[in-house]
Amino acid sequence: MELSPKQQAIELVKKSQNILLITHKNPDGDALGSILALHKSLEILGKNVIAITCGQVAESFKFLPNLASLEKQANVNNDFIISLNTSRVQVEKLGYKQKPDENKMHIVITAKDGRFTQEDVFFEKAKTQFDLIIVLDSPDLERLGDFYDENTEIFYEVPLVNIDHHSSNDYFGKINWVDLAATSTCEILVALLEALGGGNQLFTEDVATLLLTGIITDTGSFQNSTTTPKSLTVAAQLVAFGGRQQEIIINLFKTKSLSTLKLWGRILSKIQNEDRLKFVWTTATKNDLEESAANYTEIGGVIDELIKSIPGIDFVLVISERNSSIHGSLRAVRKNIDVSAIASLFGGGGHSQAAAFEIKDNRGVNEVAPEIISRIRTFQRNRLQI
C-alpha cells in the first residue's frame, strides 16, 4: 500500500542528514514558529540544519526563542567544475591567463606527452551539500524571496517536502503534506515531531512556545472563525509541554510600540466602509510608514483589530506600498467567506480566512487602489447577487 504524504515526509526527514529549511519572505507568526521549532527539533536529533527566511521580521516577534538561528543566505555550492580525461595523456603544467579586455580567462593545460582534445574536457556543476529541502507555510516557491531567485536550481535538484495548510498551495514538492483542515503549519508540525521523536522528547518548552505562537497568530488567539476543536486540543497539549502562552499574548496582543500606534492611527483614519457590499478597506502609503517611524511588518495587527471591531462585514482589506509593488492583505470575518478567491484575482493566494496578493506597479497606492477596489466590488456584487 502506498504511503500517505505525511508518512512519506516523516520517512524522508528521518533518513536525511543535511537539511535546508525555508519559509515565505516577510514571515508571519506561523512561518516563524514552524521554521524555528523544526530547526531546533532537527538539531536535537543530531541533524545539520540551516534555516532561511528573507525580508523583515516584525519587532513583535523578537521575543521568540531560537530567532538568532535564522539566516538570509546559505553557503550553497555553486562551483563550476571543468574535468579533464587523463587516461590517455598526462598533465605537465596547468595555468591560467586573465584577459580583462575580452572579459575572458584562458585556462592553459600543457600535456606531458601527446596532446589533449576537446573530447577530453567535461563540464559539470558541483553537487549541493543538502540532501533535503523543507518548505514551510508557503503556497508556492516564488514567495520564498531572494534566496529562491538566486538558487532556483537546488529546489529542483534536491528532494523537497512541502508542508502547508493554504488552499492555494501549488503542490510543488516531491512530497506535498498539505492539510487544508489545519489552522496553521505549526499545527501540522506537531504530528511530525511526535513521529520523529518517538513521543514527546522533542517538545521542549521553547519548541512548544514556537508551535503555540503559530497556532495563536493564525487563529487570532482562537477568536477567528478558523479555530477548530483540534487546534484547541493541540494548543492545550503544547501548554502542557511548557508552551508560554502568556508570553505570546503579551508580546503579540498586549504590547504595541509608539510607532505601531501612530501607524494604526493613520491607517484607521482612512478606512472606507463598503456597507452594501459588506467589506471595509484602507491604505498604507510609504509616507504613512515614514511619518510613523514604522515598517510594513507593523501593518498586520491593524487588520486583526478591524476584524474584531466592525460588525456585519464579510472581510477586511489593507492595501499598502512595498518598494516597487502594491501589497494587499485580506482577512475574512466569517467562516463561509473565501478571501483567497479575491486574492487570486490579482495573482495572489492564501487560505479561505487569510490571503494576500502583490502587484508589481511603480505607481503609488492612491493610484492603484481604485482599480483594485473596482474589481473587488464587481466580485462582491456577483457573489451577493446584487
VOPAGU-2260 file (C-alpha; in pm, 1 decimal, decimal comma):
REM VOPAGU-2260
SITE   aa  ch    i         X         Y         Z
SITE  MET   A    0       0,0       0,0       0,0
SITE  GLU   A    1     132,8     343,2     -94,8
SITE  LEU   A    2     241,6     566,7     190,2
SITE  SER   A    3      48,0     888,6     253,2
SITE  PRO   A    4     225,9    1225,7     201,8
SITE  LYS   A    5     252,8    1252,1     580,8
SITE  GLN   A    6     421,5     910,1     609,3
SITE  GLN   A    7     649,4     981,4     311,8
SITE  ALA   A    8     757,6    1313,4     465,1
SITE  ILE   A    9     832,7    1154,8     801,5
SITE  GLU   A   10    1043,3     877,9     643,4
SITE  LEU   A   11    1238,6    1120,4     424,3
SITE  VAL   A   12    1315,5    1352,3     716,8
SITE  LYS   A   13    1432,3    1055,5     926,3
SITE  LYS   A   14    1686,8     939,8     667,3
SITE  SER   A   15    1816,1    1287,9     569,3
SITE  GLN   A   16    2110,6    1446,7     746,4
SITE  ASN   A   17    2178,9    1785,4     580,9
SITE  ILE   A   18    1853,8    1977,6     569,3
SITE  LEU   A   19    1761,9    2322,9     440,2
SITE  LEU   A   20    1450,9    2482,7     592,1
SITE  ILE   A   21    1288,3    2784,4     428,6
SITE  THR   A   22     962,5    2975,7     460,3
SITE  HIS   A   23     798,2    3265,4     278,7
SITE  LYS   A   24     952,4    3611,4     277,5
SITE  ASN   A   25     845,5    3861,8     544,8
SITE  PRO   A   26     739,5    3574,4     772,1
SITE  ASP   A   27     436,4    3589,5     998,2
SITE  GLY   A   28     391,1    3408,6    1329,2
SITE  ASP   A   29     307,7    3072,1    1174,4
SITE  ALA   A   30     604,2    3085,6     936,3
SITE  LEU   A   31     845,1    3184,7    1214,0
SITE  GLY   A   32     703,6    2942,0    1468,2
SITE  SER   A   33     720,7    2648,5    1228,3
SITE  ILE   A   34    1070,0    2708,8    1090,9
SITE  LEU   A   35    1223,9    2783,1    1431,5
SITE  ALA   A   36    1053,6    2488,6    1602,8
SITE  LEU   A   37    1156,5    2244,8    1329,3
SITE  HIS   A   38    1513,2    2381,8    1323,7
SITE  LYS   A   39    1550,7    2328,4    1698,7
SITE  SER   A   40    1394,0    1980,2    1686,1
SITE  LEU   A   41    1612,3    1857,3    1399,9
SITE  GLU   A   42    1922,3    1984,0    1580,9
SITE  ILE   A   43    1818,0    1784,3    1887,3
SITE  LEU   A   44    1809,1    1480,2    1659,0
SITE  GLY   A   45    2170,1    1549,8    1554,9
SITE  LYS   A   46    2098,9    1669,4    1201,8
SITE  ASN   A   47    2278,9    1953,0    1021,6
SITE  VAL   A   48    2018,0    2223,0     963,2
SITE  ILE   A   49    2013,0    2568,0     805,6
SITE  ALA   A   50    1700,7    2785,9     835,6
SITE  ILE   A   51    1646,8    3060,2     576,5
SITE  THR   A   52    1396,9    3342,7     565,2
SITE  CYS   A   53    1403,4    3655,7     350,3
SITE  GLY   A   54    1265,3    4000,1     423,2
SITE  GLN   A   55    1189,1    4155,1     759,0
SITE  VAL   A   56    1083,5    4002,5    1089,0
SITE  ALA   A   57     834,9    4219,3    1278,4
SITE  GLU   A   58     952,5    4366,0    1610,1
SITE  SER   A   59     663,6    4193,0    1787,1
SITE  PHE   A   60     825,2    3854,5    1712,8
SITE  LYS   A   61    1167,7    3941,0    1852,2
SITE  PHE   A   62    1080,4    3757,0    2175,6
SITE  LEU   A   63    1075,7    3419,7    2001,2
SITE  PRO   A   64    1338,8    3168,7    2115,2
SITE  ASN   A   65    1596,3    3046,9    1861,7
SITE  LEU   A   66    1541,2    3356,8    1641,8
SITE  ALA   A   67    1917,0    3407,6    1603,2
SITE  SER   A   68    1937,5    3078,9    1411,9
SITE  LEU   A   69    1763,5    3232,6    1110,6
SITE  GLU   A   70    1981,7    3322,2     813,8
SITE  LYS   A   71    1915,2    3516,7     494,5
SITE  GLN   A   72    2167,9    3320,1     290,0
SITE  ALA   A   73    2326,0    2976,4     293,4
SITE  ASN   A   74    2656,8    2861,0     150,3
SITE  VAL   A   75    2513,4    2680,6    -149,2
SITE  ASN   A   76    2787,0    2510,9    -350,2
SITE  ASN   A   77    2787,1    2694,8    -684,3
SITE  ASP   A   78    3126,6    2568,3    -802,8
SITE  PHE   A   79    3160,4    2505,9   -1175,3
SITE  ILE   A   80    3388,2    2208,2   -1240,5
SITE  ILE   A   81    3598,3    2151,2   -1551,3
SITE  SER   A   82    3710,2    1785,7   -1571,0
SITE  LEU   A   83    3991,2    1652,2   -1789,3
SITE  ASN   A   84    4029,0    1292,2   -1902,4
SITE  THR   A   85    4391,0    1194,2   -1823,0
SITE  SER   A   86    4365,1     823,3   -1901,5
SITE  ARG   A   87    4540,9     873,6   -2235,5
SITE  VAL   A   88    4759,2    1181,1   -2176,3
SITE  GLN   A   89    4910,4    1316,8   -1852,1
SITE  VAL   A   90    4926,8    1682,3   -1746,0
SITE  GLU   A   91    5266,9    1850,9   -1729,6
SITE  LYS   A   92    5159,0    2209,4   -1645,7
SITE  LEU   A   93    4836,8    2388,6   -1554,9
SITE  GLY   A   94    4786,2    2763,9   -1550,9
SITE  TYR   A   95    4554,8    3044,3   -1648,1
SITE  LYS   A   96    4571,2    3385,2   -1814,1
SITE  GLN   A   97    4335,1    3672,0   -1742,9
SITE  LYS   A   98    4201,9    3861,0   -2047,6
SITE  PRO   A   99    4021,9    4158,6   -1891,9
SITE  ASP   A  100    3985,7    4343,8   -2221,7
SITE  GLU   A  101    3795,7    4046,7   -2362,1
SITE  ASN   A  102    3614,1    3958,5   -2035,9
SITE  LYS   A  103    3773,0    3615,6   -2053,8
SITE  MET   A  104    4007,1    3387,6   -1864,1
SITE  HIS   A  105    4210,7    3128,8   -2053,1
SITE  ILE   A  106    4292,4    2803,3   -1871,3
SITE  VAL   A  107    4612,7    2662,3   -2018,0
SITE  ILE   A  108    4689,8    2287,3   -1989,4
SITE  THR   A  109    5018,1    2153,4   -2123,6
SITE  ALA   A  110    5031,1    1780,0   -2199,0
SITE  LYS   A  111    5330,6    1575,4   -2085,2
SITE  ASP   A  112    5326,3    1356,4   -2394,7
SITE  GLY   A  113    5089,0    1393,2   -2685,8
SITE  ARG   A  114    4801,3    1641,4   -2675,4
SITE  PHE   A  115    4455,8    1692,5   -2530,2
SITE  THR   A  116    4146,1    1727,3   -2749,4
SITE  GLN   A  117    3801,8    1876,8   -2695,7
SITE  GLU   A  118    3669,7    1527,9   -2628,1
SITE  ASP   A  119    3889,1    1509,4   -2315,2
SITE  VAL   A  120    3713,9    1806,9   -2148,0
SITE  PHE   A  121    3392,0    1779,1   -1947,5
SITE  PHE   A  122    3187,3    2039,2   -1760,6
SITE  GLU   A  123    2971,4    1991,2   -1454,7
SITE  LYS   A  124    2827,4    2177,9   -1159,1
SITE  ALA   A  125    2921,9    2073,6    -807,6
SITE  LYS   A  126    2651,3    1896,0    -610,6
SITE  THR   A  127    2482,1    2085,4    -329,2
SITE  GLN   A  128    2554,0    1982,9      29,8
SITE  PHE   A  129    2181,8    1945,2     112,9
SITE  ASP   A  130    2004,0    1611,4      88,2
SITE  LEU   A  131    1661,1    1754,9     173,4
SITE  ILE   A  132    1475,3    2087,1     147,6
SITE  ILE   A  133    1163,9    2152,5     357,3
SITE  VAL   A  134     945,4    2447,8     255,5
SITE  LEU   A  135     711,6    2563,3     532,4
SITE  ASP   A  136     390,5    2768,7     517,7
SITE  SER   A  137     436,1    2885,9     158,2
SITE  PRO   A  138     178,5    2822,7    -116,1
SITE  ASP   A  139     441,1    2848,1    -390,0
SITE  LEU   A  140     816,2    2875,4    -444,8
SITE  GLU   A  141     811,3    3234,3    -571,2
SITE  ARG   A  142     708,0    3361,2    -227,3
SITE  LEU   A  143    1033,6    3236,7     -76,4
SITE  GLY   A  144    1207,3    3556,4    -187,3
SITE  ASP   A  145    1564,2    3632,5    -290,7
SITE  PHE   A  146    1714,6    3302,3    -179,3
SITE  TYR   A  147    1492,1    3110,6    -419,4
SITE  ASP   A  148    1556,0    3359,7    -701,0
SITE  GLU   A  149    1934,1    3327,8    -659,6
SITE  ASN   A  150    1944,5    2948,4    -605,6
SITE  THR   A  151    1649,6    2821,1    -809,1
SITE  GLU   A  152    1830,3    2512,4    -937,9
SITE  ILE   A  153    1872,1    2345,9    -596,7
SITE  PHE   A  154    1493,7    2340,8    -546,8
SITE  TYR   A  155    1474,1    2105,7    -845,2
SITE  GLU   A  156    1790,6    1905,7    -774,9
SITE  VAL   A  157    1724,8    1819,9    -409,0
SITE  PRO   A  158    1421,7    1624,7    -275,5
SITE  LEU   A  159    1169,3    1880,0    -150,0
SITE  VAL   A  160     899,2    1839,5     115,5
SITE  ASN   A  161     621,2    2097,8     102,9
SITE  ILE   A  162     438,2    2140,0     436,6
SITE  ASP   A  163     150,0    2385,6     433,1
SITE  HIS   A  164    -218,5    2448,1     509,6
SITE  HIS   A  165    -314,1    2700,4     238,1
SITE  SER   A  166    -584,0    2604,7     -13,0
SITE  SER   A  167    -391,6    2796,1    -282,2
SITE  ASN   A  168     -85,7    2570,0    -247,0
SITE  ASP   A  169      71,2    2476,2    -583,1
SITE  TYR   A  170     180,4    2125,8    -467,1
SITE  PHE   A  171     532,8    2199,7    -589,0
SITE  GLY   A  172     720,6    1943,6    -378,5
SITE  LYS   A  173     833,7    1589,3    -435,2
SITE  ILE   A  174     619,7    1525,1    -126,6
SITE  ASN   A  175     326,9    1756,2     -50,2
SITE  TRP   A  176     197,7    1739,4     305,5
SITE  VAL   A  177     -77,9    1995,9     261,5
SITE  ASP   A  178    -351,0    1975,6     525,5
SITE  LEU   A  179    -635,3    2214,6     443,3
SITE  ALA   A  180    -814,6    2125,4     766,2
SITE  ALA   A  181    -524,7    2250,7     979,5
SITE  THR   A  182    -541,1    2603,6    1117,0
SITE  SER   A  183    -167,8    2653,1    1072,1
SITE  THR   A  184     155,2    2491,0     961,2
SITE  CYS   A  185     257,7    2474,1    1326,6
SITE  GLU   A  186     -42,9    2252,3    1396,0
SITE  ILE   A  187      76,2    2012,3    1122,8
SITE  LEU   A  188     429,0    2003,6    1266,6
SITE  VAL   A  189     305,8    1865,6    1597,5
SITE  ALA   A  190     235,7    1533,1    1424,1
SITE  LEU   A  191     575,7    1541,1    1251,5
SITE  LEU   A  192     765,5    1599,2    1577,3
SITE  GLU   A  193     568,5    1324,8    1754,4
SITE  ALA   A  194     674,9    1079,7    1482,6
SITE  LEU   A  195    1038,4    1194,1    1470,5
SITE  GLY   A  196    1083,5    1193,1    1845,9
SITE  GLY   A  197     900,9     870,9    1913,7
SITE  GLY   A  198     677,8    1053,0    2158,1
SITE  ASN   A  199     721,2    1383,0    2339,2
SITE  GLN   A  200    1101,0    1413,6    2366,0
SITE  LEU   A  201    1124,9    1696,7    2109,4
SITE  PHE   A  202     864,4    1915,6    2279,7
SITE  THR   A  203    1091,2    2133,1    2490,5
SITE  GLU   A  204     941,7    2448,2    2641,5
SITE  ASP   A  205    1091,2    2657,4    2361,0
SITE  VAL   A  206     964,5    2428,5    2084,2
SITE  ALA   A  207     617,6    2420,1    2242,4
SITE  THR   A  208     619,2    2801,4    2266,5
SITE  LEU   A  209     715,8    2836,4    1899,9
SITE  LEU   A  210     445,6    2599,1    1777,9
SITE  LEU   A  211     188,5    2762,9    2003,0
SITE  THR   A  212     283,9    3101,7    1855,4
SITE  GLY   A  213     193,6    2984,1    1505,8
SITE  ILE   A  214    -142,9    2846,3    1612,8
SITE  ILE   A  215    -230,4    3155,7    1817,6
SITE  THR   A  216    -139,5    3401,1    1540,2
SITE  ASP   A  217    -323,9    3213,4    1264,7
SITE  THR   A  218    -639,1    3176,4    1476,8
SITE  GLY   A  219    -623,7    3531,3    1617,5
SITE  SER   A  220    -579,0    3393,3    1967,9
SITE  PHE   A  221    -863,6    3146,9    1899,1
SITE  GLN   A  222   -1106,2    3427,4    1814,0
SITE  ASN   A  223   -1111,5    3380,8    1435,5
SITE  SER   A  224   -1360,2    3157,8    1258,0
SITE  THR   A  225   -1069,0    2933,4    1152,4
SITE  THR   A  226   -1043,9    2797,4    1508,2
SITE  THR   A  227   -1122,6    2424,8    1523,6
SITE  PRO   A  228   -1165,4    2176,9    1809,8
SITE  LYS   A  229    -837,2    2013,9    1704,7
SITE  SER   A  230    -647,5    2345,3    1720,7
SITE  LEU   A  231    -772,2    2396,0    2077,3
SITE  THR   A  232    -672,8    2041,1    2172,1
SITE  VAL   A  233    -324,9    2077,0    2018,4
SITE  ALA   A  234    -277,5    2415,8    2187,0
SITE  ALA   A  235    -369,3    2265,6    2524,8
SITE  GLN   A  236    -116,2    1988,5    2460,1
SITE  LEU   A  237     156,2    2246,0    2386,1
SITE  VAL   A  238      75,2    2443,7    2701,4
SITE  ALA   A  239     109,0    2119,7    2896,6
SITE  PHE   A  240     457,0    2077,5    2742,9
SITE  GLY   A  241     554,7    2420,8    2878,5
SITE  GLY   A  242     444,7    2647,1    2593,2
SITE  ARG   A  243     447,2    3000,8    2731,9
SITE  GLN   A  244     100,4    3120,5    2631,0
SITE  GLN   A  245     103,4    3439,5    2838,2
SITE  GLU   A  246     440,9    3544,1    2696,4
SITE  ILE   A  247     295,9    3508,2    2346,2
SITE  ILE   A  248     -22,4    3700,5    2429,8
SITE  ILE   A  249     165,5    3985,0    2599,6
SITE  ASN   A  250     409,4    4030,7    2312,2
SITE  LEU   A  251     166,5    3989,6    2022,9
SITE  PHE   A  252    -159,9    4131,3    2154,1
SITE  LYS   A  253     -95,7    4348,5    2457,9
SITE  THR   A  254     226,1    4529,0    2370,3
SITE  LYS   A  255     227,6    4796,9    2099,9
SITE  SER   A  256     516,9    5029,9    2019,7
SITE  LEU   A  257     457,9    5402,5    1971,8
SITE  SER   A  258     542,9    5366,4    1602,5
SITE  THR   A  259     278,9    5093,4    1563,0
SITE  LEU   A  260      11,4    5303,8    1733,2
SITE  LYS   A  261      96,8    5603,6    1513,6
SITE  LEU   A  262      79,5    5390,4    1200,9
SITE  TRP   A  263    -250,4    5234,0    1302,6
SITE  GLY   A  264    -392,6    5583,0    1362,6
SITE  ARG   A  265    -302,3    5691,0    1009,6
SITE  ILE   A  266    -442,1    5370,8     855,2
SITE  LEU   A  267    -766,7    5379,4    1056,3
SITE  SER   A  268    -825,7    5745,1     967,9
SITE  LYS   A  269    -858,5    5643,2     600,9
SITE  ILE   A  270   -1093,7    5348,0     643,4
SITE  GLN   A  271   -1367,4    5309,9     381,7
SITE  ASN   A  272   -1684,4    5112,6     451,6
SITE  GLU   A  273   -1843,5    4943,3     150,8
SITE  ASP   A  274   -2157,7    4887,7     355,4
SITE  ARG   A  275   -2379,2    4738,6      83,4
SITE  LEU   A  276   -2100,6    4507,6     -38,5
SITE  LYS   A  277   -2004,9    4403,4     316,3
SITE  PHE   A  278   -1635,0    4486,8     330,4
SITE  VAL   A  279   -1407,8    4760,9     459,9
SITE  TRP   A  280   -1075,5    4871,7     321,5
SITE  THR   A  281    -799,2    5118,8     386,6
SITE  THR   A  282    -448,8    5204,9     265,3
SITE  ALA   A  283     -96,9    5250,0     397,7
SITE  THR   A  284     146,6    5463,2     198,2
SITE  LYS   A  285     522,0    5489,3     223,5
SITE  ASN   A  286     466,9    5831,4     374,6
SITE  ASP   A  287     248,2    5676,5     648,1
SITE  LEU   A  288     535,0    5444,6     738,0
SITE  GLU   A  289     796,8    5721,9     730,4
SITE  GLU   A  290     588,9    5965,8     935,6
SITE  SER   A  291     518,8    5694,3    1194,0
SITE  ALA   A  292     881,3    5568,8    1200,6
SITE  ALA   A  293     729,0    5224,8    1139,6
SITE  ASN   A  294     783,5    4945,8     886,3
SITE  TYR   A  295     535,8    4739,5     688,9
SITE  THR   A  296     555,5    4441,2     927,6
SITE  GLU   A  297     351,3    4651,8    1171,8
SITE  ILE   A  298      52,0    4674,5     935,9
SITE  GLY   A  299     -80,6    4324,3    1005,8
SITE  GLY   A  300    -206,4    4397,6    1354,8
SITE  VAL   A  301    -447,8    4665,4    1240,1
SITE  ILE   A  302    -630,7    4406,1    1028,1
SITE  ASP   A  303    -693,6    4192,1    1334,5
SITE  GLU   A  304    -827,2    4495,7    1520,7
SITE  LEU   A  305   -1068,0    4575,7    1237,1
SITE  ILE   A  306   -1196,4    4217,1    1227,1
SITE  LYS   A  307   -1282,4    4231,6    1596,0
SITE  SER   A  308   -1432,2    4582,3    1587,8
SITE  ILE   A  309   -1661,3    4613,2    1283,5
SITE  PRO   A  310   -1982,3    4404,5    1281,1
SITE  GLY   A  311   -2176,6    4289,8     975,7
SITE  ILE   A  312   -1891,6    4268,3     723,1
SITE  ASP   A  313   -1750,2    3978,4     523,8
SITE  PHE   A  314   -1383,5    4077,3     507,5
SITE  VAL   A  315   -1119,2    4344,6     561,5
SITE  LEU   A  316    -861,0    4465,3     306,7
SITE  VAL   A  317    -548,9    4675,2     367,8
SITE  ILE   A  318    -361,4    4794,9      56,8
SITE  SER   A  319      -2,7    4908,3     115,4
SITE  GLU   A  320     302,9    5026,2     -79,5
SITE  ARG   A  321     610,3    4798,5     -80,2
SITE  ASN   A  322     907,2    4936,3    -277,8
SITE  SER   A  323     800,8    4896,9    -642,4
SITE  SER   A  324     487,4    4695,1    -572,0
SITE  ILE   A  325     143,4    4717,2    -414,4
SITE  HIS   A  326      54,3    4462,4    -146,8
SITE  GLY   A  327    -294,8    4360,6     -38,7
SITE  SER   A  328    -378,2    4177,7     286,1
SITE  LEU   A  329    -721,5    4018,6     324,2
SITE  ARG   A  330    -886,8    3869,1     633,0
SITE  ALA   A  331   -1227,6    3704,3     642,3
SITE  VAL   A  332   -1463,2    3787,9     926,5
SITE  ARG   A  333   -1695,5    3493,3     877,2
SITE  LYS   A  334   -1620,2    3127,2     810,7
SITE  ASN   A  335   -1820,4    3099,3     487,5
SITE  ILE   A  336   -1610,1    3368,9     314,8
SITE  ASP   A  337   -1315,0    3262,7      97,6
SITE  VAL   A  338   -1079,6    3559,4      63,7
SITE  SER   A  339    -825,1    3350,6    -129,3
SITE  ALA   A  340   -1067,3    3373,0    -423,9
SITE  ILE   A  341   -1037,0    3753,2    -408,3
SITE  ALA   A  342    -657,3    3739,0    -381,2
SITE  SER   A  343    -648,2    3513,8    -687,7
SITE  LEU   A  344    -799,8    3799,1    -893,3
SITE  PHE   A  345    -460,7    3968,6    -858,6
SITE  GLY   A  346    -236,9    3660,5    -882,1
SITE  GLY   A  347    -222,7    3607,9    -506,1
SITE  GLY   A  348    -339,1    3331,8    -275,5
SITE  GLY   A  349    -357,1    3201,3      78,7
SITE  HIS   A  350    -636,2    3017,6     253,5
SITE  SER   A  351   -1005,2    3088,4     290,5
SITE  GLN   A  352    -971,7    3305,6     600,4
SITE  ALA   A  353    -648,3    3492,7     524,3
SITE  ALA   A  354    -488,2    3572,8     190,5
SITE  ALA   A  355    -263,7    3824,7      19,0
SITE  PHE   A  356    -156,5    3948,5    -321,8
SITE  GLU   A  357     123,1    4157,8    -468,9
SITE  ILE   A  358     104,4    4370,7    -781,9
SITE  LYS   A  359     424,7    4491,1    -947,8
SITE  ASP   A  360     349,9    4857,9   -1010,6
SITE  ASN   A  361     561,0    5171,4    -968,5
SITE  ARG   A  362     254,7    5388,4    -913,9
SITE  GLY   A  363     153,2    5482,0    -561,8
SITE  VAL   A  364    -122,3    5311,0    -367,1
SITE  ASN   A  365    -354,3    5607,9    -413,0
SITE  GLU   A  366    -348,2    5549,6    -789,3
SITE  VAL   A  367    -371,3    5171,7    -784,8
SITE  ALA   A  368    -621,6    5124,5    -501,0
SITE  PRO   A  369    -927,2    5245,7    -700,8
SITE  GLU   A  370    -855,1    4983,2    -970,1
SITE  ILE   A  371    -826,9    4709,9    -706,4
SITE  ILE   A  372   -1144,5    4816,2    -527,2
SITE  SER   A  373   -1336,8    4833,1    -855,5
SITE  ARG   A  374   -1262,2    4467,6    -928,8
SITE  ILE   A  375   -1347,5    4362,3    -573,1
SITE  ARG   A  376   -1678,0    4549,0    -589,2
SITE  THR   A  377   -1765,9    4355,8    -904,0
SITE  PHE   A  378   -1666,4    4029,8    -731,6
SITE  GLN   A  379   -1887,3    4106,1    -431,4
SITE  ARG   A  380   -2183,8    4214,1    -645,0
SITE  ASN   A  381   -2168,5    3881,6    -826,7
SITE  ARG   A  382   -2120,6    3683,8    -505,5
SITE  LEU   A  383   -2403,1    3861,2    -322,6
SITE  GLN   A  384   -2618,0    3880,0    -638,5
SITE  ILE   A  385   -2693,2    4249,9    -602,0
